[in-house]
Amino acid sequence: MSNVTEIFGSEVFNDTVMRSALPQETYDALMETITEGKPMSLETANVVASAMKDWALKKGATHYTHWFQPMTGITAEKHDSFISPAEGGKAIMEFSGKELIKGEPDASSFPSGGLRETCEARGYTAWDPSSFAFIKDGTLCVPTAFCSYGGEALDKKTPLLRSMEAINTQAVRVLKLMGEDSVRNINITVGPEQEYFLVDKNLYDMREDLVFTGRTLFGAKPPKGQELDDHYFGVIKPRVSAFMKELDEELWKLGIYAKTKHNEAAPAQHELAPVFTTVNIATDHNQLTMEMMKKVALRHDLVCLLHEKPFAGVNGSGKHNNWSISTDGGENIFKPGKNPHDNKRFILFLCAVIKAVDEYQDLLRVCISTAGNDHRLGGDEAPPAIVSLYLGEQIENILEALENDAEYNEKKREKMQSGAHVIPTFSKDTADRNRTSPLAFTGNKFEFRMLGSANSVAGPNTVFNTIVAEALCQFADELENADDVKKAIDDIIRKTIKKHKRIIFSGNNYSEEWVKEAEKRGLLNIASTPEAIPYLIDKKNIELFTKHAVYNEAELEARCEILLETYAKTVNIEALTMVDMIKKDIIPAVSSYTEEISNAALAKKAFVKSIDTKMEENLVIKLSKLNAELYDAAGAIEKAISDSSKFDGNVVGLSRFYREKVLEAMNKARVIVDELEVNTSREYWPYPTYADLLFSVN
């Protein structure tokens, strides 16, 4: 392995590189743009672009690209070389400030939800200097925002940047009212834990469903799954370890703080977690992490699966979004300190989160809704669809005392006793952890656990930033009109706890009792993506986003349409793939096996007329009956797909039809196929089984 400190950030035009490559005046001007939002002159941009090009050329780059995040859920890039014509038929390498600042991809070819007509092609990519440029595959990648000719956001980064400004404005207002005049900016820090599966590429290539949809549409339960809990944190297999080692190195070169790696609960499932960084950069880094996982896996004849539920009956994959706020002086606002009950800043900001989560449960459900995540939410490895907030015993006791204006008696921290004298004793944490909670306070941050593994973290963090900004805005408005700010803070805290404590729950979120209790409390239980997405354009949510200039109404309506269309298209592709597999592979394979069994029975009879062939006859009858049912089930899927045409122009109705009718028809077909799999010879079954896929990588 290369020296980590030497390779770390070696492919990044980071602060260290800029300090040495840029004149001091240019560097200072760039920092003012990044930290204070001051406009950048073309002269400054030209100097930065030239230095960036020279650095990239030394690294072997020949092209540059504006790297952006359209509403496809993945990244996009259009490559241009540095070449410019020179006299004598020669070429020179150039890169101007204008080229750095602005690019012009075709805006009509990306999802726009009606913001752009096909004939209206012009769109712009605009440099985001707060996220470092980097080199990937011999190309200088410049992180950018992506917007239409009319200025509407066509990407995930622009709203995220807007939400960062919104929460910064409101948080600084509150802090100054609390007497913290030295705070000029706050930082939102995020650390997204990434779960994923690794399967053998040769087996992957034999599964049409994995290739086209990212998940297995069929698959009988193998004899062994995750029942023994022997994979979680288990010894990492050599082939996987080699993949992880190379992945770490590739990520470190890109300045990504890959920190933790381990086996997850399901066979063939793993996790990577980074160190926290600013939310904008964390978003870029997570997109790069997912891309690198796929690239590096292929070098090891593996395929990385990022679908939320690639295998039925075993754990799906999520992405835990760890969110916090720190001041420009580096203080974590959500660090309770030794005496959290007396830490008014911590309590007030905590109340802002409680209020935000309760008032905008719908948006938190919307921002993680996808066709893939619908298969995972509510399973034993994922939080349910009901949004709630876990705070832990100590914080709950503090809030109860504050609500009732009572004295808080802090419990003495217990010592952990192992029973073995050789093991040192240590103080236990003030609260246990709740792995069933959708959103949990974990000591100095909030862990939002509802995200699916393939989700961009931009959307959820845009929502979280904005709803907390709104809560802080309301607090600041009240404090600015108060005669006694300290008393007003106490009143806000008490009032907020009393009004919004229904969202706090510390029990088992998987239990049926919680579902009933949540209903009593008036909490939302939104079961699926087609039900969730329309909440995005509820009046209160439009007012929220427009007030803080994160989205305008047209941008929200466009996103609502895109998300619902994407859901319907996703299920449609799955349904068509399922029919294709049934008709071209499964029915013929079972028919061939049935014929062999029939011929075997006839051969037996030919030698000994009295021999018992009941076993063969029963198996032939069973397989033939199931195959006939499967043929009808495939027809039912095709009919459901055809019937969806009546919802043309009605994207809400279309998505619900795919959820309620097409998926229902697919699920019926799957039951039949899985029954056929366990009754068909391995020699004849056309696909690698779950046992093959989950246990073949050593």
N, C-alpha and C positions, 0 to 999 in steps of 0.2 A: 504493500500500500504506500502511496505517496504520503509525504509529510502533510498532515491535514492543514496546519497553519499556513503552509506554503501554497497549497492549491485552493484554499478557501477564497472564493470571490475572484479567482484568477480570470474568469470569463466575464467579469462585470465592470462596467465603467462607473465604479463606486466613488465614494467621497475621497478615499485615499488617492485614487488615480486622478480625480479631478483637481485635487489640491496641487499635485505635481505637474499636471498637464496644462492647467489654465493659469493665465496671469491673475494676480491677486484681485485686481479690479473686476475681472470677469467672474471669478469665483464668488466674490462678495455679491455681485448683482444677481447671480444665479440663486444663491442662498436666500436672498431677499424675496425672490419670486416663489421659492419653495416654502419658506416659513411664514412670509407675510402677504403673499399673493400679489406682490407688486408686478406691474406689466414688465415684460422683457423686451428690450430693444432688439431690432434686427441685427445691430452691430454685435451685441452680446451673443445672440443666437449663432451668428456666423463664426465667431471665435470658438464657441462650444462645439459646433458641428465639425469644424476643421480638426480640433483636437480629438474628437470622438472618432473621426475617420482615420486619422493617423494611428491612433491606438488600435483600431479594428484591423487596419492593414497589417500592422506588425503581428497581429494574432492570426493572420492568414485569411481574414474575411475578404470577400470580393463583392458582396452585395449588402444592401440594407433593406429593412422592412419596417413598416409601421405595424406593430403587433397589437391587436385589439381583441375585444371580447364581445362579439355580437350576441344577439339573443337566441343563438343556436345552442348555447350552453358550453360551447368549446371556443377555442381561440381561432383567429384568422390572421393571415399575413399575405401580402403581395410583395414580391421581391424585385428590387431594382439594383442593377450593378452601379458601382461608383464610376464606371467608365464614361468619359466625355471625349468627343473628337478633338484631335489636335492636328496641327499642320503636318504635312508630309504623310498623311494617312496613318498617323499614330494616334495613341490614346493617352489621356491623362486621367488620374483618379480624383474626382471632385465630390464634395458633399456640402451643400450650402445651408445656411440658417433657415432659408425658406423651405428647403426639402426636409429639414429636421422638424420644423414646426408643423407643417401641414402636408397631408397626403390626400389622395382623392380616389378611393375605391368606389365601385358601383353600388350605390345604396339600395337600388331596387332589387338586387339579387339576394339580399338578406331579409330575414323576417322583419316586417315593419308594422304588421297589424293595421294596415290601411294608412299609415303615416306617409307612405310614398306610393305613388302609382308606378307601374312598370315603366311607363314612358318618362318618369321623373328620376333619372339615374344618378344625379349628382349627390355625393355624400362626402363628408370630410373626416379624416382622422387627424386628431390634434395632440401633439406631444404632451405627455404628463411628466414633467421634470421631477416630480416627487417620487417617482419609481425609476430606479437606475436602469439604463440601457445594458444589454448583455449580448453575448455572442452565442449563437446556437446553430450548429451544422454549417459553420462557415459564413453565417450571415449576422450582421449587426441588427439586433432587434430593439426597436425603440417603442416602449410602452406608450400607448395612445388611447384617447377617448375616441368615440365614433358617433357622429351626429349627421342629421340630414341637412339638406340645403337650407331648410327653414329653421334649423337650430335644435330640432327635437332629438332627444337622446335615442340612439338606435342600439345602444350597448348596455352592458352591466356596470361599466366603470364610471360613466358620467353621473348617474344617480348616486353611486356610492360616494364619489367625491363631494357632491352636493350635500349628502347627509352628514358627512364629516364636518363640513362647514356649519351646518345647522346645529349639531350637538356642541361643537366648539363654541359657537356664539352663546348658546343658552347656558352651558356649563360655566363659562367665564363670567357671565352675568351673575349667576348664583354665588360663585366663589368670591367675587368682589363685594357682593352684598354681605358676605360672611366675614369680610375684613381681609381677604387674601388678595391684596392689590398687586402683588408681585407676579401673579399668574397671568400670563399673556395668551397662552394657548394650552389646550389639553390634547392628549393623544389617545386615540382608541387603539388598544392593542388586542390582537387576536392570535390564537394558536389553534389551527384546525387539525385535529387528529384524523388520519386517513386510513380507513379500512379497505381491504381488497382481497380478491382470491387470485391464486395462481394455478393454472392448469397446463397440462402438456399440450404443446402446439399441434402435434400430430393428431391427438384426440379431438382437440378443438376444431380442427379443419374438417373432421368427419361429422360435425354437428351443425346442420344448417341453421338451427335455431340460435345457437351461440353466435355464429357468424353474422346473422342478419339482425338479431334482436338483443344480443348480450346476455340472454338468460335461456335456461332450458325450458322449453314448453312442455316437455314430457320427461319422465324419469321416475321409476319406481324406487321406493326407499331401499337403500342397501342394507345388508345384514348388520352393519356397524355404522353408526353415525357419530354423534358427539356425546353419546350417553355417558361415557366414562370420564368426561372432562379431561381427557389426557392430552389434548392438543393445546389447550390454553396455557400460554407461557412455557410450553414444552420445549425440548431441545430442538433447535432449528436444523432442518435437514440440509445436507451439504449443498445440494443444487439450489435450494432456496437461499441459503447463506451466501453463496457466491453471487446470486442476483442482488441480495440486499447490500453486499459489500460494494458492488459496482454502482448501484443506485445511489448509495451514500456519497460516493466520490463525485458522481455526475452532479448531484444536487449541491454539494459543497462548492464545486467549481462555479456554480451559478449563484453563490452567496446565500443559499437556502440552508437554514440552521436545522438540518435533519438531526434529531436528537435520539429518539427512542424507537426501537423496532422489536417486535415480538410476534409470536404466533397468537392468533385470536382463538375464539371458542370453537369455531367450526373447523373440520378438516379442510386443509388447503387454504385457510383464511389467515390473513396477517394484518399488521397495523404498523404505520409509521406516524410519529408525532414530531413536530418541529418546536423550536423555541419560539416564544411570543415575539411578534413584531407589529409595526403599525398596520392597521387593517387594510389599507390600500395595497401595501407591499405584500402582506400576508395573502391577499386575494390573488395577486399575480403569481406569487410563489406556489400557491396550491394548484393553480392551473398548470404551471410548469411541472410540478410534482406528478400530477396525473399523467401528463404527456410523457415524462421521463420513465414512469413506471411501465408504460406500454412499450416504449422503445427498448428499454434495457431488458425487459422480459423476453422480447423476441430474440435478443442476442444469446439467450440461454435456452432457446427452443421452448419457451414458455409463453403463455398469453395471460396478461393481467386483466381480470374482469372487475369492472367498477360498477356494474349493475347492482342495484340495492338488494335484489333477491334472485341471484342466478340459479339457486337450487331450492326446491321446495323441501320443507321438513328439516332444514338446518338453518343456522343463523344467517341473517342477511347482513349487509354491510352499511354502516352509517358513517357520518362524519361529525365529530363532536367539536362544536365551535365555541372555544373558550374566549370570552369577551370581557374586557375591563377598560377602565379609564385611568390615565396617569397625567399628572401635571407636566408642564415643560421643565420643571425642576426634577422630574423623575419619581415623584411620589405617587404610589398607587392609591387612588381615592377609595378603592374597595378593600384596602387592607385595614381590618378592624382595629389593630393595635392591642396593647395589653389591657386596656379598659374600653372595650367597644361601646359600652353603655354611656360613656361620657364623651365619645367621639361623635360630635354633632354633624360634622361634615360627612362622615361615613353613614350615619343613620339617615340623614336627609337624602343623600344620593341613593341609598338603598330603597328608601320610600319612593323615590322617583321611578325606580325599576319596578317595584311592586305595583304602583299605580299604572305604569305603562303596560305591563304584562296583562293586568286585569282588563283594562279598557280596550286593549287591542289584541285580544286572544285570536280574533279572526285573522288578522294580518300575519301573526306568527304561524298560524296554520297554513295560510295561503303561501307564504314564502318558502315552504319546504315541500309543496305539493307537486308531485310528478306521478306518472303512471307507474314507474318503478317503485317509488317510495310507498305507494298504496299497498303493495304486497308485503311491505316490512312493518309499517306502523301498526302497533297493537300486538305484534308477535312477542314471544318471550324474550327476544333479544333487543327489542326496541320500545321506546315509550309509546303509550297509546295516543290516539288522535286528540285527546282532551288535554288542553294546555293547563299546566299548573306549575307552581314554583316551590321548590324545596329550599329551606333556609338552614335547617339544623336546629337542634334543641336549644343551644345557647342563644342564638339570634332570636328564635321564637320567644324565648323567655324574656329577653330584653324588650322586644316589641310589646309583649303583653304588659310588662311593667310600665312602659311608656304610655300605652293606651289608657291604662287605668290610673295614671299618675301615682304609681305605687313605687316603693323602694325595691330596687333590684338587688338580690342577694346572689352574688356570683359563687358558683360551685367551685370548689378547689379541684384543679385538674388532677385526675387520677394517674397513678403510675401503672404502666403495663407490666404485669407479672407473668412471666412465661412458665414459671415452675422449675426452670433449669438455672442453677446459680451461675453457670458460666456465661449466660446470655445477659448483657447489660439491661438494666431497667431504663425506661424513658417515659416521658410524659405523653399521655394519650391526647389526641386531638379533642377539641371541645365538642365535636359532633361526629357522628358516623357519616357514611356516604350513602346516598340513595341512587342506585343505578337504574331504577325504574322511572325516575322523574324526567319529564321532558326538558325541564330547565332547572338547574340546581346551582345554588351558591356553594362554591367549593373552597372557601377560605379567603380568597382575595380576587375572585373572578366568578363569572356566571358561565356555566357549561350548558349550552343549548344543544341537546342531544337528538333532536328530531330530524336533522339534515340527513338526506340520503348520500351515499358515498360518491355518486356522480355529480351531485349538486355543485354549482359554483357557490362560493361563500359570499359573493357580492350581494345577492338578493337578500338573504337573511340579515346580513349586517347593515344593509341599507335600511331595512325595516326597523331593526333594533335601535340603530342610531337615531332614527327619526322619531320613534315613539317615546324614547327616553328624552330626546330634545324637547318634545311637546310637554312632557311632565315637568321638566326643569323650567320651561318657559312659564308655565302656570305658577310654579313656585316663585320664580323671579318677579312676575307681575304682582303677586301678593306681597312679597317682601318689600318691593319698591314703594308700595302704598302704606306700609306699616309704620306706626309711630315708634314701636319698640321691636326691632328686628329679632332680637333673641327670643322674645316672647312669641313672636309670629312664627319663628322656626319651630318652637315647641308645639304650637297650635297646628301647624301644617303636618308635623309628624304624627300627632295624636289623631288628627282628622283622617289622614291617609290610611293609617293602620286600621282604624275602625271601619272605613268604607270599603277597603280593598283586601281585607284579610281572607276573604273567601277563596282567593287564588292560591293561598299558601296551603300546601299539603305535604306531609312527611311520611305517609304510609306507603303501602304497596299499590302502585299505580296500575298493576296488572289485574287487581282483584275486581270481581263483579261488584263488591260492596262500594268500591270507589266510583264506579260508573253511576250507581244509584245516588251516592252522596253528591257527586258532581252535579247531577241533574237537580237535586234539591237546592244546591247553592246557586243554580242558574248559570253554570258554566256551559260553554258550547261543546258539543260533541259532533264534529264535522267528519263524516266517515270517509269521504273520498275526494279526489282532486276535482271532479266536475261539480261537486257541491261547494268546494272551498273557493275556487277561483273567482266566482262572481262577487264575493265579498270585497274584492279589491276595489270595485267601483261603487261601493256603498257611499252614500253622501258624506258620512263622517270621515271616511278614509280619503276621499277626494279632498275634503277640506283640510285634513291633516297635511297631506303631501304638498298641496298647493300653497298652504300657509308658510311652509318652511322651504318652498322653492326646490323641492326634491324631484317631484314629477309635476307636470301640468296635467290637466284633465285628459287631453288627447293622448298623452304618453301612457296614462293609466288604462284608458280604454284599449289602446293598441296592445298593451301587455296582457290584458285580460283575454283578448281574442287570440293572441299568439299562444298563450299557455293552454287554452282550451283546444285550439287546433292541433297543437303538438301532442296533447293527450290522445285525441281521436286518431291522429296519424300513427302514433306509436302502437296503439292497440290494433289498428288496421294492418300494419306491417306484420305484427305478431299473428294475427288471424290468417293472413294470406300465407305466411310461412308454415303455419300449422297445417293448413289444407294441403299445401305442396308436399310436406313430409308424409302426411297420411296417404295421399293418393299415389305418390311416386315411389315411396319406400316401404311404409309400414304394411299397408294392405297387401302389396305383392309379396313381401317377405313372409308374412303370416300364411298367405295362400300357398307359398312354396313349402313351408314347413308342414302345413296341413296335408298337402299332397304326399310328402314323404311319409308321414305317419300312416296315411291311408294305404300307401303302397306296402309299407312294412306289415300292416295287418293282413293285406291280401297275400303277401308272400308267406306269412305264417300259415294261413289257411291252405295254401297250395301244398304245403308239406304235410300238415296234420290238420285234417278238416275239423277235428273235435277241439282244437286248441282254443283257449279263452282269449279273445281280443277285445274284451270289454274296456280295458284301459285305453287302448288306442281309439276305440269308437267314441268313448266319452270325451276324450281330449279333442278329437276331430269335431265333435258336435259343439263343444265349448268354444273352440277357436273359431269355428265357422260362424257361430251365433254372434260372438263378439266382433268379428270382422264385418259382418253385415250391419251390426249396430254402429260400428265406426264409420262405415260408408255413409249411413244416414246422418250421423253426427257431423261429418264433413259437409254434407249437403246443407245441414242446418246453419253451419257457420257461414257458408256462401250466401245463403238466403238472408241471414242477418246483415251481412256486409251490403248486399244489394238493397235491403230495406232502408239502410242508412241514408240513401239518396234523397229520401223525402224530407230530410233536415237540411238540405242545401240552403245556405244563407243563414241558418240558425245554429250558430256554433255552440251555444249552451245546450240546446236540445240534442245536437249531434254527439257531444261529449258524453252526455248522460245516457244516450242510446247505446253507445259503445260500452259504457260501464255496465249497464243493466242487461243488455241483450247479447251483444257480441261476446263479451267476456263470459257470460253465463253459458253460451253455446260452446265456447272454448273449454271451459272447465268440465263440461260433460264429456267432451271428446277426450280430455286428458285422463279422466277416470278409466275410460275404456282402454286407452293405449297402455296405461301403467299396468292394468290387469293382463293385457296381452303380453307385455314384456316379461312378467314373471312366469308365464306359461309357454314361452317360446324358447327354443334352443338358442344358446349363445351364438352358435354357428350361423344362425339365420337372422338374428336380430341386427338391424342395419346400423345401429349407432352404439358408440361407447356408452356404458351405463354410468350411473352415479358412482358405483364402486370404482370403476375405471378412472373417472374424472377426479374424484376426491382423494384417492389414495395412490395415484401413480407417480407422483413427483417425490423423489427421494434425494 
